[in-house]
């Protein structure tokens, strides 16, 4: 597979002829802000796969929103660099290069636990295009932070900074230290094909969460082919994942590896209605008996992965799912997802809580210009996953990567309602979010199905399994932010925020009240609402 990546890399470099990059890095808040533009420009845009590779017409309109229609031509150099331009920008007829410094400085107070918090991130990004067909993006961040108690507890238990990488020094220190990088090369030879080679994330869905493939876990190396034929878009992703839970074979081999192959077919049935079919296979790279490596039988792009997995007689993990979207009105869209991990029809209809009826679902609505207020965007979404969904016999086969789920951050065995509201007034942005969930935690050493990194062979029971079984816990998360956008090119903003978080069960309450103030930048989703 490594040879495949290198061959693809040099093929891209060799065959690239050369327009403008038409992909915006994925960030939920930014995509919410441009919803009105997306749906008003081209109703045939496939919105489920993110980042979205926009057509030329859409890109030009989005660029005006991206730049807030600011004209600083007659301003000083310092003013332009602070408020409207990239730090370094080289624009020529046949290529463009943009280089930026990305600060993320934050101070705060965890009032509940009476501790100061802070974040010191220095990053950079380089992006651009060579001609009309080849674009590139890379970024890297060096970080030190003191987190609030609930995030520090998560990091100490998983040794992973949420959505990023492992802490350099482990649980021995209160201050966490880590580095994080991403890179993507994209070659689009024509309107039908797009090839991407990267170390980054992918997201499938039209909501805030994804029950199919989300950007919760850290970056991973992947090769992606997107084929667009009219109203149909077909995506193939091959990725290498890592498991920090399994014991490594040796220090020289590093973390244990596993592989993933993902197919997603998105069909815009009408201008209002779209339907998508998803399938994924996860398999381990090696075991004590030997090394399997990348399985070339999953390399063929036009095939049902579940069928191949079956006739291979393999022990691999197969999942299938569906994604749908319906444009109810000009500014209102309903969407949903269903994922099936394992499914035994007779057990489903028996209604006896069979453990292997593993499925997850999503139902939501989102819109813009709510109540006829321009730039008031909203989302309301319900998600659930039955116990043991996404789990497997071993963490080397489960639907996870780098100690975090590839779908919802809660893992499984939960119900969640989330609503997010955004309002933009020129450079001012207001954001309010509320998450309300119920889930079942493990208790007395028993596996009740929430932690997908535990083997399902250790399950509490074969029957009478239900959502929130175990230590039933109520979860509340409230997040409010106000920010002033300084430079839209890098999403540089002054931001003040407040978080109220509470977990309640029969053993007690875990509360957090956290206030922050910072200078922040970049486009990336870092989830802390779990």
N, C-alpha and C positions, 0 to 999 in steps of 0.2 A: 504493500500500500504506500509505503514511503517513496518507492520508485515511481508509483503512479502519480503521486503528488508532484514530484520533481519533473516528470515528463509533462504533466499538465501545465506546470509553471512555465517551463521553457517554451511549450507550444503556444501559450498565451503571449509570451514576450515576442516570439518569432512571428506570429500571424497577425498581431495587432496592427491595424491600419490607422485608425486615429480620429470625439465631439465632446462634448461637454459631459461631465459626470452627471447622471440623472438619478442617482440614488441618495436619499437622505438617510443618515444614520438613524436607527430606530430609537425613539424616545416617546413614551406614551403621551406625555403632556404636549409635545410638539405635534404629534399626529392628531391629537384632539383639536388642537388649534387650527389645523389646516383641513379639517373634515369638510367644511363648507366649500373650500376650493376644490377638493378632490371630487366631490359629488356633483358640483356644478359644471366642471370642465368636461369630464369624460365619464359617462355612466358605465363604460365598459372596463374601467380600471379594475384589476384583480386586487382587492384590498386585504385578503386574508393572510398572504405571505408577506412577512416584513423582515428586513427593510423592503419597501416597495421600489421597484425600478420604474419610474414614471416615464411616459412618453414625452417627446419634445414639447408638445403643446402644453401639457400639464406642468412640465418642469419650468417653463418660462413664467407661467402664472404663479406657481409656488414660490419661485425665486423672489417675486415682488413682495409676497407675504413674508417670506424668510428675512428679507431685508427691511421690512416695515416701510417700504416705499420711501426710504430716507435718501435725501440728496445732500451729500456733504462735500460736493465738489469744491466749493469755495472755502472750506474750513481748513484749519491748520493741520499739519501732518500729525501732531499729537492727538488732536481731536478726532481725526479720522481713524487712527489706530485704536483709540479707546472705544469709540462708539459706532463705527460703521464698516471697518475694514479688517482684513486679516493682518496679523503682525507683519508677515512677509507675503507678498503676492506677486507672482510673475505670470503675466498674461501675454501670450503670443498667439499667432494665428493657428499654429499647429499643436500647441500644448499650453497647459496652465498648471501652476504649482502654488499651493497655499500652505503656509507654515504658521502655527499658532502656539503660544504658551497657554496652558490650561490650568489655572489655579483653582483650588477648591479648599478654601480656608474657612473654618467654622469653629465658633466657641459656643458653649452651652452650659446648661445646669440641669442635672437630674435631681429635682427637688425631693422626690420620694426617698431616694437613697443618699441624699445629701452629698453629691459628688459633682465635681466639675467635669465637663466633657469637652473635647476638642478634636479637630481634624486638620491635618497639615498635609495637603496633597499638592505636588508639583507635577504637572504633566505637559505633554506636547502632542501635537498632531501634525501630520503631513498628508495632504490629499491633493488630488489633481487628476488631469487627464492628458493623454497623449493622442492627439487626433480625435476622431469621432467614435472610436470603438473601444478604447482601452482606458480604464480609470483605476485609481488606486487610493487606498486609505490606510494609514497606520497611526497608532497612538500608544503612548506608554505613560504610566503614572507611578511615582514613588510616594508611598504613604506612611504616615504614622498617625495613630489615633488613640484616644481614650474614649471608649464607648459607654453608653448608659448600661445599667446592670443587666437588663434582659438580653441585649445584644452581646455583651461580654460573656454571659452564661452560654449562649448559643455557640459563640466562637470557641470557648473552652471545651465544650462537649464535642464539637465536630472538627476543631482545628481549621476551620475555614471562615474567612471573612465573607459575609453574605454576598453571593453573586460574583465573587472575585476568586482569590486563591488562598493558599494556606498561610497562616501566621508564621513568620520566620522563627520565632522564639517559643512558640507553644504557650501553654497555659501558665507558665511560670511568671509571666509579666503582665501587669495591668495594662501597660501601653502596648498596643499591637503595631506590628511593623510588616509591611508587605509591598510587593511590586506587582504591577498588572499591565498587560499589553494586549493589543489586538491589531490585526492587519487583514486587509482584503484586497485581492486583485480581481478585477472584473473585465471580461472581454465580451463585447456584444457585437458579433459580426453583422447581424441584420436584425430585422424586427421579429424574427422567429426564435432566435436562440440567444441565451445569455449564459456565460460560464463564469463561475466564481470559485476562487481558491482562497481560503482564509483561515485565520485563527480568531473566531468570533462566535456570535450567537445567532440563532434563528428563532422565529416566532410564527406560529400558525394560528390564526383566529382573528375575530373582529372585536373582541372584548378586551378588558383589562387583564384578566387571567386567561390562560389557555390550558385546556385539559388534554390537548394533543401534544404540542411542543412549545415550550415557553422559553423566555430568556432569564429564568430564575438562576440557573446554575452558571458556573463560570464558562469562559471561552473554551472552545475545543477546535482542533484542526478539522476542516471539512472541505469537500469538493462538491459543488452544486451546479446542476444544469437546470435551467428554466426554459421550457419550450412553450411558446405562445402561438396558437393557431386560432385566430378570430376570437370567439367567445370562450375558448378553452385554454387553460394554462396548466401545464404539467411540470411538476418539480421533482427532481431526484437529488437527495443529499446522502453522501457517504461520510461518516464521521468516526473519529477515534476518540473514545471516552476513557476516563480514568476512575479507578476505585481506590479510595484511601482506606476503606474498611478492611479489605482483604490483606492478609499478611503478604508482603513482597517476597519473591523467591530469593532475592539477594539485594544488597545495597546498590550494586552496579546496575540492576534492572529498573530501579526506581519503583514508582507506584504501579500497581497491577493495571493492565489495559483491558479494554473491551471495545467492541465495535458496534456501530449502529448504521442501518440503512433505512431511509425514510422516503416514501413516495407520497405526493399530494397532488390530486387532480382537482382543479377548480373550474367549474362550468358556470358561466353567467347565462342562465337559462333565458332570462329576459333582462330588460333594463332595470328591473326592480328585484329580481330574484336570482340568487346564486346558490349552488350546491357543490360541496366538496367532499371527496373521499380520501381518507388518510390510512396509511398502513406503515408499520415499523417492525423491524427485527433487531433484537439485541443479542449479541453472542460474545462469549469471553475469548480473549486472545490465546490463553494457554492455561493448562492445569498441571497437576503433578505428573500426569502421564505424558505430557509433551506440549509442543506449541502448535496451535492451529493457524494463528495469524488471520489475515484478511481472507474471507471466503469469497472466491471469485464467482460463485454461483449467485451471489447477491449483487453482482456488478451489472447485469443486464437491466437496462432502465425500464423496458416495457414488459413488465411481468408482475404477476401477483406474488408478493413476497411470502404470503402465508402458504401458498401452494408449494413453492420451492422448499420452504422450511419443512413441510410435511413429507415430500418425497426424499428429502435428504435423510429422513429418519433422525433428525437432529433434536437436541434438547434445548434449542434456542427459544427466546422469548418473543412471541408474536403479539402485536396489538393492531386493532383496526379502529377506525373512527370516522365520524361524519361532522362536517361543518356547514352551516347554512346561514344565509343572510337575506332579509327581505326589507326593501325600502318602502316603509309604510307611507311616508310623505316626503316632501322635498327635504325636510330637515330632521327626519325621524327614521331610524333604522332598528329593526329587531334582528337578533342573531341567536345562534345556539350551537352547541356541540354535544356529541355523544361519543364516548370511548368505551370499547369492549376489550378487556384484557383476557379474561376467560369467560366462557358462556356455556352453560348446560341447560338446554331449553326445558327439559322435563323438571329440573330443579327450580327454575325460575317460576314456572306455572304452579309448582307445588307450594310456593310461598313459605318455605320452611327455613329461610335464612341460610342457605347453603353457602359455605365459605368461598367456593370457586366461582360464584356468580359475581365476578368483579367488573364493575363498570363505573364510569364517571359521567357527569353531565353538566351542562351550562345553559342558561337562558338569560337573555339580557336585552336591554334597549339603550340606545344612545342617540344623542341629537345635538344640534347646534342652533344658535339664535333662539333659545328657549323663551317662551312667553313673549315672543317678538322683540327680545332684547338682543341686539347685535353682539356677537362674540361671547354669548353665555352658552357654554357647552356643558353637557351632563351625560352621565352614564349610571345605570342601575342594573345590577347583575347578580344572579344567583348561581352558585356552584355547589356541587356535591361529589363525593366519591365514597363508595362502599369500602368497608374494611378489607385490607389486603390487596386492594387495587394497586397496580404498578409494582408490587413486590414479586419476588421469585424465590426459588430454592436457595439461591445465593445472591449476594449483593453484586457479584460479577455478571449477573443476568438481569438484574432489576432495571426499572426505568429511571435510573438516576446517574448522575455524573458528579464526581468530585464532592461527595458527601451531601449533595443537594438534589432534589427531584428535577426531572426534566419537564415536569408539568407544573402542578400547583405547589407552592411552598409548604402547604400544610401536609403534603404527602397523601394520606388517605384517611378514611373513617371520619368524615367531617361534612358539615353543611355550612355554607357561608353566604352572606348577603353583603355586597359592597356597592357604595354609591360615591361618585366623584363629580364635583362641580368645578368648572373653571370659568373665570371671567377675565377678559383682557380689555383694557382701556389704554390705547396707545402703548406706552412702554410699561404700564403697570399691569401686574398679573395677580389675581386672587385665586386660591385653590383650597377647596374643602373636601375632605374624604372621611368616610365612615365605613368601618368593617365590623360586622356582627356575625359571630360564628359559634357553633357548638361542635365539639369533637371529643373523642374518647382517648385519653392517655393510657399508656400501659401502667399496670398496677401489680404489686407483689411479684414482680419478675415475670409476669405473664404477657404474652404477645396478643394484644387486642386489635392489631391491624392498622395502626396509624403510621408507624415507622416503617417505611418501605425498604429500609436497609436491613431489616430483620428477615430471616428466612420464614416463608409461610409454613414450613414444616413444623415450626414451633407455635403454631396458632393455638388459641385457647380452646376452640371447639370446631367441629365440622358443620354443625347446624345451629340455628337460632342466633346467627350473627346479624347485627343491625348497626346502622350508623350511630356513632357516639357511644358505642359500647365501651366498657372499661371505666376509667375514672372520668365521668362526664364533666366537661369543662366548658364554661361560657367565656367567650372571648369578645372584647370590645376594643376597637382601635379608632381613635379620632385624631385627625391630622389637619391642621390649618396652616397655610403659608401665604405670605404677601411678599411680592418681589418687584424690584424695578429693573427692567431689562436694559443693560448698558450697551452690550454689543450682540446683536442677533446672529452674527457670523459664528460665534462660539457659544451662544447662549450664556454669555457673561452677565451675571445679575447680582444685585444685593438682595439678600433674602432673609426674612425673619420667619420662624416657624414654631409651632407648639404641637406636642404629641401627648395624648392621654391614652394609656394602654392599661388594660386590666384583664387578668385571667382569674376566674373564680371557680372553685370546686369544693368538695366536702372537706378537703384538707386545708383550705384557707384561700386567701387572695394574694395575688402578685400584681402590684400596682406600679405604674411609672408615670410621672409627670415631668416632661422634658421640654425645655425651651432652648432654641438655637438662634444664632445670628451669624451670617457668613457672606463671603464673596465666593460665588460658585460659578462653574462653567462646564461646558461639554454637553454632548447629547448621549446619555446612557441611563438605563434604568437600574437603580440599585434599590432593591426592595427591603424595607424594614418593617412592613406591616404583617408580621406573623408572630 
